[in-house]
Amino acid sequence: MSKAKIALVTGGSRGLGEDMAINLAKKGLNVLLTYRTNKAEADKTVGEIEKIGQKGYALQLDVADNQSFDAFVDDVKSVLDSHFGTSKIDYLINNAGIGINAPITETTEEQFNDLVNIHFKGTFFLTQKLLPTLSDGGGIVNISSGLARFSFPGYSVYGSMKAAVEALTRYQAKELGARQIRSNVVAPGAIETDFGGGVNKNDEGKRTAIANITALGRVGIPSDIGGVVAFLCSEDAKWINGQRIEVSGGMLV
């Protein structure tokens, strides 16, 4: 019996990341997930992974703090050895993020820097630091957004950072191909989570507007996304590389 592969999911304790972690476990993967502040939620997700029959573990990480990445990688190596009995991860899912809605005229430098550090700089350098721990033949899944393709007022920096991540993904696919590491992007549309203050879940006016511009006629839910990420972390997706998969129900098609 082959050993279960391991996926590392940043921001895997809640929302989309939680659903990704659970779907990865359903695919037979063990999951190492990160959380920023809420250990209780992370431990709950680990419990769900273990109910499925896979191993799970949660580590604290603030993706905005790239100075902490060396210590985090050391923690990953220690947990891989002690809890999973291996020295490598097979898949890295760069999911952790925040949403800030502010018009161009009102965006502060602090907001700009927060979004750059979390969504682009963090993704770039965390991946760089983890590459020696990522198995040859493994994969990277970067989480982008429909907002990298279409535009809604207030998301200029967020959408720009996600567009940067999409470009980075293609470069990763090119440069890591010699190691047979695939890199792809999943770009969710509007999903009803607590992300960005939970407007897609609680604002009925926005929910109606989203439904009206979505071919399938509703707002997305977390379970629409996790299975796609899990698919990309499987042998079924072994020939998909450098691609952007939008999972939006057909928003603004």
HUGI-V930505 format. One record per pair of residues at least 4 apart in sequence whose ideal C-beta (glycine too) atoms are under 6 Angstrom apart, sorted by the first residue. I is the first residue (numbers start at 1). GAP is how many residues later the second one is. Records with the same first field share a line. If there is no record, write none. Layout:
I=GAP + GAP
//
This chain:
4=24 + 26
5=24 + 85
6=24 + 78 + 83 + 84
7=17 + 22 + 24 + 84 + 226
8=24 + 81 + 84
9=8 + 11 + 12 + 24 + 84 + 86
10=24 + 53 + 84 + 85 + 86
11=6 + 84 + 85
12=5 + 9 + 21
13=22 + 28 + 29 + 32
14=4 + 27
15=178 + 180
16=206 + 209
17=78
18=27
19=203 + 204 + 207
20=73 + 206 + 209
21=10 + 12 + 24
22=26
23=203 + 204 + 207
24=5 + 7 + 206
25=6 + 24 + 27 + 29
26=26
27=203 + 207
30=24 + 25 + 54
31=18 + 25
32=25
33=25
34=25 + 27
35=7 + 23
36=26
42=16
46=10 + 12
49=5 + 7
50=6
57=22 + 26
59=16
61=11
63=33 + 55 + 59
64=53 + 54
66=59
68=4
69=57 + 60
73=56
79=4
80=4 + 6 + 7
88=45 + 47
89=44 + 45
90=45 + 48
91=47 + 48 + 142
92=38 + 42 + 48
93=48
94=29 + 48
95=48
97=21 + 22
98=20
99=96 + 97
100=11
101=53
102=4 + 5 + 9 + 52
103=51
104=52
107=4 + 5
112=45
113=4
115=4 + 42 + 43 + 46
116=4 + 5
117=4 + 5
118=4
119=42
120=41 + 44
122=4
123=42
130=4
134=4
136=43 + 44
137=43
138=43
139=43 + 94
140=32 + 43
141=43 + 45 + 88 + 91
142=23 + 27 + 43
143=43
144=4 + 18 + 21 + 22 + 41 + 43
145=17 + 42
146=41 + 43 + 100 + 102 + 105
147=8 + 12
148=11 + 14 + 15 + 18
150=102
155=4
166=19 + 78
169=14 + 16
170=72
171=4
172=4 + 11
173=10 + 68 + 69
176=5
182=59
184=48 + 56 + 59
185=59
186=42 + 43 + 59
187=57 + 59
188=37 + 59
189=31 + 59 + 62
190=10 + 20 + 29
191=29
192=8 + 9 + 27 + 29
194=4
198=4
199=4 + 7
200=19
207=12
210=4 + 9
211=6 + 7
213=38 + 39
214=35 + 36 + 37
215=35 + 38
216=33 + 34
220=4 + 29
225=22
228=19
231=6
232=5
//
